[in-house]
């Protein structure tokens, strides 16, 4: 697997430049096509189910303003992508809300990059649970960048959270392109007491061997902790100097409501380094 198409969420948030830069650097490293998607906030069904030309209604000025905001955000995307020296990138203005528009575009990409929700912003986005929604509904690995911090490198020193579940298995597999470029990979299995069946009595050896077949050398740790696992992961990442955390995203959706597991919620709210999640 390779990341051949990377999608980055583009808006006028003060955090947009960081996420775009990180996405562009990953695209350059993977020789991937980078797509910047800016949603206008106009629900797509307005266009799909109506013959009304919004540019000729009393909403025309508002629609023009939404288009300008999206285009201004995409102009920044184009500048950063050009500075990264990408061979292939494109800017897309999408008539949809952030959730629907991003998920629809994600179906045709290998990796999605967006930012952690920042509730301290002067003007909060209408959708504050976009990371959670994308993790649970996109079917793609999601790289989430923290809203605080300066990240000069992403993916040189990777910490992988491993518990043998479907979510962590998928996250590990989806992270293989990033793991191949890492200088150091550490697999952390917290409070592990060994395998859960006759076929995985030595899970630490099995996971190391699995990665070695992908030409990835990994150190496996089995730390114990009395902390909740989310905080233990972030603490270990700080101790190791990790610049990327890979983990499964746990939770489920109920209609449009997003419900996350405790570890996932802790990491999403208090992350200090970029996190690659898969559900």
N, C-alpha and C positions, 0 to 999 in steps of 0.2 A: 504494500500500500504506500502511496505517496499523496501528499497534499498538492494536487494539481490545480484546484480551484479553491481560493480562500475568499470568504465573504466577510466584510467588516461593516458594522453598523455606523452610519455617519449621521451626525446631527450637530447642533451648535453648542453642545455642552462644552464646558471648559476642559473636560477630560477627553474630548474627541481626538485631539492631536496625538496624545499618547497612545491611544488604542490603534489609531491609523498607522502611526510609526511602527509599532510592534507588528501589526499585520503585514506592513510593507516589507519589513526586515525578514519575516518568516517567508513571505512570498519570494523574495530575492534568493534566500537560502535554498528554497525548494524548487526554484525556477517555475513558480506557479503563476497562474493568472489571478489577479486580485480584482475583486469587485467591491466598489463602495456603494452602499445602498442607503439613500436618504428618503425616508417616508414623509409625505406631505401631511399626513394626518387626515386626509380626506378618505373616508371609507370607500373601498373599491366598488361596493354594490351601488353607490351613487351613479357610477359610470356604467356598470354592467346591466343594471335594471332600469335605467332611465334614459329617455331620449332628450332630456333637457340639457341644453348647452349652458353650463354654469358660467361661462364667460359672458353670457348675454343676460344674466339675471342680477338681482340686487346683491347676490353673493360675489359678484365678479371681483370687487376690490379685495375681499377677504381671501378668495382663491389665489389672486395674484400675489398677495403677501405670503401665503403659504408656499407658493412656488419659489418666491425669492429666497425665503429662508432655506429651503432645501438646496437651491442652486448655490447659495453662499457656502453652505456646509460642504457641498461637493467640490467647490473651487478649492477649498483647503485640502480635501482629499487628493485632488489632482496635483497640487503643489508638492505634498509630502510623497506621493507615489513617484513623481518625477525625480525628486531628490534622491530617492532610494535606487534609482537606476533600473526600475522594473522594465522588462521587455514587453510585458503585456498587462494592461490594467484598463478598467473602464468604470465610469461613474453612471449610476442609475438613479433616476428620480422616480419613486414608486408612489402611486396614488393608493395609499392604504394607511392604516394605523401601524405603529411600530411592531406590535405583536404579529398581526396577520401578514404584514409585508415582509418582515424578516423571516418568518417561518416558510413562507412560500418560496423565497429566494434560496433558503438554506437547503431545500430539497435537491438542488442541482450543484451543491458545493461539498467539499471534503472537510472543511473546517470553518467555524463561524467565530468571529472575534467581536466582543462587546465589552462594556464596562460595568463594574459593580454599581448598584444603585447608590446614589449619594443624596441622603436626606438632608444634608446641610446646604444644598444648592439653594440660592435665593428663589429660583423658580423651579420647583420640582417638576419632572416630566409627568405627563398624565399617567403613564404606565411606569410604576416604580418596581414592579416585579418582573421586568423583562428578562433578567438572567435566569430566574427560576423557570419562567414560562418557556424560554428557549431550550433549556436543558431537558425539560420533560416532553416537549412537543416537536422538536426539530428532527429527531432521529440522527443528529450529527453531533460530533464532539464540539463543545463550546469552550473557547478560551476567554476567560473573564479577567479583565485587568482591574486592579484596585483603583479606587478613586483618590488614594493618597500614596505618595511615594514616587521615587525617580528610578526607573528600571532601565539601566544601561545595557543589561543582558537579560535574555529570557531563553531558558532552555540549555544553558551550559552546565548547570548543576541541578539535576531533576530528582525530586523526591516523589515516589509513587506509594500511595496508600493501598495496601492489599489485604483483603479479607476473604478472598475466594468466592465472593458472590458474583452473580451475573453482571451487576453494575461495575464492580471493580475489574472484572475480566474484560468487559467491553472497553472500559477506560484505558486499560493497559494496551489492548490491541490498537485502539484508535490513536494512541500516543506514540506508536512505533516510529513513524517518520521523525518526530521530534527527538525520541530517545537515540536514534542513530547518530544525531549530530552532537549529543551531549558529551561533555568531558567526564562527567561523573553521574552515575545513576544509582540511587539507593532505593531499595524496596523495603517498606516498613510494614510489618505485620504486628500490630499492637495486641498484647495480651493473648498471643497465639499459644495454643497447647498442642500443636501438631495437627495432623490431618484429621479429616472428618470421615474418612472411609479407608478401606484397605488399599485404595489406589492413590491416596495422597498422604501417606504417612510422613513424608518429608517434603512438605509444600515449598519450603525455602529452596531446596535443591531443584525441584521441578520447575519453579518459575525462573530460576537462574538459567537452567538448561534451555528452557523455552526461548528466552531472550538471546542466549548465545547463538542459537540457530539463525537469528536475525543479525548476527555480528554485533550484538550489544552486550557489553560486560556490565554486570550489575552486582552490587553488594546487597545482601539481604540481612535486615535487622529484625529481631523479634523483641522489641522493648516492652516493658510492662509499665503501666501507669494507673494511678488512681484518679487522674483527671478525666473529664469527658474527652472522647477521642478527637473531636474537632480542635479543641485547644491544645491537646497533646501533639497533634499533627503540626499545627502552626509553630509550636514551641520547638519541635524537632527541626522543622525547616529553618528556623532562625539559627539554631545551634550548628547546623550543617552548612549554613550559608547558601541554601538552595535558592534558585531564582525561578523555579516553576514547580508547582504541586500538581500531580495527576491523581484524580480520585473519581470514584463513581458518584453519580448524583442520585440520591434516594428520595422517593416521594411519589405522589400521584396527583392527577388533576380531577377536580369535580366541577363539571361544566367549565366556567371560565376562571374558577378559583384554583390557585396553586397551593398545594400542600407539600411541604418538604420535611424530610427526616431531620432529627436533631443535629447530627454531624454535619450534614449538608447546610443546614440553616446557620450553624455556628460559623462555618468557613465562609459562606457567602456574606455574612454580616461583618466579620472581623478579619478578613483576609489581609495579609501584609505583602504577599507576592502574587503574581498571576497564577491562576488555577485553570487547569484543563479538566473539564467534567464531561462525563458521558452517562446517559441513563440507560 
